[in-house]
Amino acid sequence: MPFRDKLLALTVVCLWAFNMIVIKLGVAELPPLLTTALRFTLVSLLLVPFTRITRRQLPGVLLVSFTFGTIHFGLLFTALEHAEAGTSAVVLQLGAPIATVLACVLLREPLGLARSAGLAISIAGILVLAIGPTLPPAYALALLLISATGWAVTNLIVKQVEGIRPMAMMGWSSLFSVPQLLLASWVLEADHWGMVATAGWNGWFSVVYSAVGSSIIGYGIWYWLLQRHSINAVVPYSMLNPLLTVLFGIVLIGDDPSPVKMIGALIMVVGVALILRKPAPTLPDAAE
């Protein structure tokens, strides 16, 4: 990629890493499920009027609204009430191994030796985190793992939805996730209006930034890069996300600079890198 596009890729990863910090601060002032609903309300208001989907694409978009909007982001926001931003970003990297396993089981995609090693190394990274002081409590860790699984399943669904533009998928899936999240917030969270009335700058900035900065600007640039360069040239930059989130958490909000956390994060990045690498051809006329 030209230097300009490399800078754009790094900018997107920084936007996403900073988003974890912003969310962590935001859910301290607003209920997490309600915050997620507000985020997707803003995304849908900004994108739906300018995009269209077909009736044939509707089932896939509805599924994504549940797996990506409600499961992935709803549970991520909830987990961040009880977990460090940096550690959460590291755990979410398990979405790549989970997606790989699901693709092998459901789509019969070959795994290969390198990806198998990547899976093992990724799990080793989690075990290293487990012996450190920053691993979240079991409740929050379970939410993060389910959130990562929601992201993994979303990738499989999106792969099956034909002919839909990324911004259309983002806008319409956001719209359909809003009533799900509002219902979940109404059932599971209390004192909504009291927290909304007393929310400060951090709470409302988290809603706006996660919608505009992370979703629309971040993913907009990312999809633009993917349209112009190979996946293998762009995707590896995303592996900087957990490391940058850990760094931002330490510098900006005083997260624990535990060496164990840094080692676990590095081990997981190595594992995910192996999983995402392009498989080598196994035969002269065929590739994995």
Secondary structure, 3 states (H helix, E strand, C coil): CCHHHHHHHHHHHHHHHHHHHHHHHHCCCCCHHHHHHHHHHHHHHHHHHHCCCCCCCHHHHHHHHHHHHHHHHHHHHHHCCCCCHHHHHHHHCCHHHHHHHHHHHHCCCCCHHHHHHHHHHHHHHHHHHHCCCCCCCHHHHHHHHHHHHHHHHHHHHHHHCCCCCHHHHHHHHHHHHHHHHHHHHHHHCCCHHHHHHHCCHHHHHHHHHHHHHHHHHHHHHHHHHHHHCCHHHHHHHHHHHHHHHHHHHHHHHCCCCCHHHHHHHHHHHHHHHHHHCCCCCCECCECC
